[in-house]
Amino acid sequence: MNSINVSQLTSGIYFVSLLSQNRKHTTQIIKK
């Protein structure tokens, strides 16, 4: 169970980081 929770946590953090990066990209494109 712990290993599953850890994998879900890491994937969640990775997904959030990707979302934040995409948000920065979109804001830069909109500014341009």
C-alpha positions, -999 to 999 in steps of 0.1 A, spaced: 0 0 0 28 24 9 45 19 -25 12 26 -43 7 58 -23 43 70 -30 39 64 -67 6 83 -68 22 111 -48 52 114 -72 29 112 -103 7 139 -87 36 162 -81 49 156 -116 15 164 -130 12 196 -110 47 207 -121 37 201 -157 5 221 -152 25 250 -137 50 249 -166 21 249 -191 5 278 -173 37 298 -176 40 290 -213 4 300 -220 8 333 -201 40 341 -221 22 333 -254 -8 355 -244 16 383 -235 33 380 -269 
